[in-house]
Structures are given as structure tokens and as C-alpha cells.
């Protein structure tokens, strides 16, 4: 109960104007604008790959999954309802740190900015990218067969969409 009251007091304190001057818009405050940020992202897009573990004459497949995460450059269209906070939409490109460079990640969704000049951003939305997959047929063949040599597997990809979360700092 005490924590709830403290949280409520904190929220009211943040949004309640302290002075009559705070309610007036200053002539230098821009309410709308475009902001460019650079930062980090993590998506729920999963790359699946297969490796092989060879012990003696027996070869066993080892499957691994890894979520796409890396660096992003984004363009934001922002609206500033308060002097220290803004909301908006964004579109950007991300480069997965664990994958290959030919498949950038397209990021789009909503943004929340903090600071007088949109210095710090929290981004959320959807990530579209190619992801590596191991098809079910190949998986079945590898698990059923008694392998003595490491087979060569062609890497396959598919286009997929998933959620993502990112943070960024204003660069322009």
C-alpha cells in the first residue's frame, strides 16, 4: 500500500505543473521534428543453424538458435507534449552483430524520447529480416541417419517479422 501511494505521488509530481511559466510554451521549443539516432536493438527473430559433433566414427547434429541483436540507425518523427519527453514513430536499419551483413534488419514502430532535445530514445515495434532456418525435412534426415561423415548443408533463409526493443542516442 505504501509503495502504491509513493508511486502515485511520484506520477502526480512529474506531470503537475509547478509554476505558471511551465504551462506556457516557450518560443524556442519545437513541438514537431525529425530526429536521427544511433543505438542498440534486440529482436525476437531467431536464426537457427546446425553444426556437427564428430566423436570417433559417429557424427551427431547440434542445433543452435540465436536472436538477432546489434546496432541500429533510425529516423524518428517526434511530437513533444512535454519539455522533457516526446512520443513518435520511427523507421530504421539494424545490422545484426551475429549474422551476415547481406541481410539488414528493418525496424519500425513507436518511440519515446527523454531530454529537452530528444537526447535518449526507447524504441519498440517490429523487426523484418531474413533469418536462417534448418528445414524440417533436413532435420528429419539428420536425426534418422547414422552419419559417419559431416554432410554439407545448404543454408536457407526466410523473411520473417517479430517484435523488437531498442535504445538510442541522438546523433542529428
LINZI-V34978 format. One record per residue. N is the residue number from 0. RES is the residue in one small letter. OMEGA is omega in degrees with one decimal (* if undefined). Layout:
n=N res=RES omega=OMEGA
n=N res=RES omega=OMEGA
This chain:
n=0 res=x omega=-178.4
n=1 res=x omega=178.9
n=2 res=x omega=177.9
n=3 res=x omega=178.2
n=4 res=x omega=178.1
n=5 res=x omega=177.5
n=6 res=x omega=178.7
n=7 res=x omega=177.6
n=8 res=x omega=-180.0
n=9 res=x omega=179.3
n=10 res=x omega=179.2
n=11 res=x omega=179.9
n=12 res=x omega=-178.9
n=13 res=x omega=-173.6
n=14 res=x omega=-179.9
n=15 res=x omega=179.0
n=16 res=x omega=-178.5
n=17 res=x omega=-171.8
n=18 res=x omega=179.2
n=19 res=x omega=179.6
n=20 res=x omega=-179.3
n=21 res=x omega=-179.6
n=22 res=x omega=-179.5
n=23 res=x omega=177.6
n=24 res=x omega=177.8
n=25 res=x omega=-177.9
n=26 res=x omega=-178.2
n=27 res=x omega=-178.3
n=28 res=x omega=175.8
n=29 res=x omega=-179.1
n=30 res=x omega=-179.1
n=31 res=x omega=176.6
n=32 res=x omega=177.8
n=33 res=x omega=-178.2
n=34 res=x omega=175.3
n=35 res=x omega=179.7
n=36 res=x omega=171.0
n=37 res=x omega=-178.3
n=38 res=x omega=-176.8
n=39 res=x omega=176.3
n=40 res=x omega=171.5
n=41 res=x omega=-179.9
n=42 res=x omega=177.3
n=43 res=x omega=170.9
n=44 res=x omega=-174.3
n=45 res=x omega=171.7
n=46 res=x omega=177.6
n=47 res=x omega=178.2
n=48 res=x omega=179.9
n=49 res=x omega=173.8
n=50 res=x omega=-177.2
n=51 res=x omega=177.6
n=52 res=x omega=-177.5
n=53 res=x omega=176.9
n=54 res=x omega=-176.9
n=55 res=x omega=178.6
n=56 res=x omega=-176.1
n=57 res=x omega=179.2
n=58 res=x omega=179.4
n=59 res=x omega=176.4
n=60 res=x omega=176.9
n=61 res=x omega=-178.5
n=62 res=x omega=177.3
n=63 res=x omega=177.5
n=64 res=x omega=-178.9
n=65 res=x omega=179.3
n=66 res=x omega=179.5
n=67 res=x omega=175.3
n=68 res=x omega=-178.6
n=69 res=x omega=-174.8
n=70 res=x omega=-177.2
n=71 res=x omega=169.7
n=72 res=x omega=-174.4
n=73 res=x omega=173.8
n=74 res=x omega=-176.1
n=75 res=x omega=166.6
n=76 res=x omega=-169.7
n=77 res=x omega=170.5
n=78 res=x omega=-174.8
n=79 res=x omega=178.4
n=80 res=x omega=178.2
n=81 res=x omega=-179.3
n=82 res=x omega=-173.0
n=83 res=x omega=-176.9
n=84 res=x omega=176.6
n=85 res=x omega=176.5
n=86 res=x omega=-179.4
n=87 res=x omega=178.7
n=88 res=x omega=-178.3
n=89 res=x omega=174.3
n=90 res=x omega=-177.5
n=91 res=x omega=177.8
n=92 res=x omega=176.7
n=93 res=x omega=176.3
n=94 res=x omega=-178.7
n=95 res=x omega=-178.9
n=96 res=x omega=-175.9
n=97 res=x omega=-172.5
n=98 res=x omega=-179.5
n=99 res=x omega=-171.5
n=100 res=x omega=-176.9
n=101 res=x omega=-175.4
n=102 res=x omega=175.9
n=103 res=x omega=179.1
n=104 res=x omega=177.0
n=105 res=x omega=-176.8
n=106 res=x omega=175.2
n=107 res=x omega=-179.1
n=108 res=x omega=-177.3
n=109 res=x omega=-179.1
n=110 res=x omega=171.4
n=111 res=x omega=-179.6
n=112 res=x omega=176.8
n=113 res=x omega=-179.1
n=114 res=x omega=-178.3
n=115 res=x omega=-176.3
n=116 res=x omega=-179.1
n=117 res=x omega=-175.7
n=118 res=x omega=-174.1
n=119 res=x omega=-177.2
n=120 res=x omega=167.2
n=121 res=x omega=-176.5
n=122 res=x omega=177.3
n=123 res=x omega=179.4
n=124 res=x omega=-174.5
n=125 res=x omega=175.4
n=126 res=x omega=176.5
n=127 res=x omega=179.0
n=128 res=x omega=168.9
n=129 res=x omega=175.0
n=130 res=x omega=178.8
n=131 res=x omega=178.6
n=132 res=x omega=169.0
n=133 res=x omega=-176.5
n=134 res=x omega=-178.9
n=135 res=x omega=179.1
n=136 res=x omega=178.2
n=137 res=x omega=178.1
n=138 res=x omega=179.2
n=139 res=x omega=179.9
n=140 res=x omega=-178.9
n=141 res=x omega=-177.9
n=142 res=x omega=-178.0
n=143 res=x omega=-173.5
n=144 res=x omega=171.3
n=145 res=x omega=-174.9
n=146 res=x omega=174.0
n=147 res=x omega=176.9
n=148 res=x omega=179.3
n=149 res=x omega=-179.5
n=150 res=x omega=175.2
n=151 res=x omega=-176.8
n=152 res=x omega=174.3
n=153 res=x omega=179.4
n=154 res=x omega=177.9
n=155 res=x omega=178.9
n=156 res=x omega=173.1
n=157 res=x omega=177.6
n=158 res=x omega=-175.8
n=159 res=x omega=179.1
n=160 res=x omega=177.5
n=161 res=x omega=178.4
n=162 res=x omega=174.3
n=163 res=x omega=177.9
n=164 res=x omega=-178.0
n=165 res=x omega=173.3
n=166 res=x omega=-178.8
n=167 res=x omega=177.4
n=168 res=x omega=-176.1
n=169 res=x omega=174.8
n=170 res=x omega=175.5
n=171 res=x omega=*
